[in-house]
């Protein structure tokens, strides 16, 4: 993202953030099985590669912030990390997964290339500091309850703890009950903090608690919202993808069907290229 503040670029395995390229972070919300996770990682990587974009595989071993006690949470840390380790070695792609507690950081950092702090935990200082000290790249999602300028404090906490590879993610802001909206001003505002900016398209289209005991979603709007975010100059796009979202145990209503991923990535690549070309022409 081209801004008045110099963005610090960095490498994470085969993916780069903040150097003018567009990176795709994608995968199913939760790890369901090794066979499904491997299939999705391979399919998403192929589509990103086909569009000429860097790729990071995302999936969670635990979803600790479910709407209901009855909701699917995942297969657990030990099993999930072993699957992510296998995906890394088999496919050669970097992986990212959530950490929900400072006590998880050490074990997760042995496998994941990027440690992700969920939006609801973005102000938990102990988790941020422990994650920042892990030596891994860190992605912190801005909470639905924060203004974009307030995310500066998140960045300062992580940097104070020594994090050299940090990115911020926008995933929508609460708008009344059961609804989220994306303020496109958030992208240039947060980019002024000198970190790569990620747009979490699919979580921005959640309807939190909208199904009573589960989260609803508006996946039909993924393409236009994603195109708008890339037009604002983000460094990466985060999207949860599933081959059959209607059967997914977590976040199905707002995940991108795998069949729609390839064409979307090609359009995002083209928009990103156009934005970069215009920015270079406008530079003094």
Secondary structure, DSSP 8 states (H G I E B T S, - for coil): ---SS----EEETTEEESSS--EEEEE-SB---HHHHHHHHHHHHHHHHHTT-EEEEE-BS--TT-SSTTS---S-HHHHHHHHHHHHHHH--EEEEE--SGGGHHHHHTT-SEEEE-GGGTT-HHHHHHHHTTSSEEEEE--TT--GGGGHHHHHHHHHTT-SSEEEEE--EE-SSS-EE--THHHHHHHTTSSEEEEETTGGGEETTTTSSS-EE-GGGHHHHHHHHHHTT-SEEEEEEETTGGG-SSSGGGSEEGGGHHHHHHHHHHHHHHHHHHHHHH--
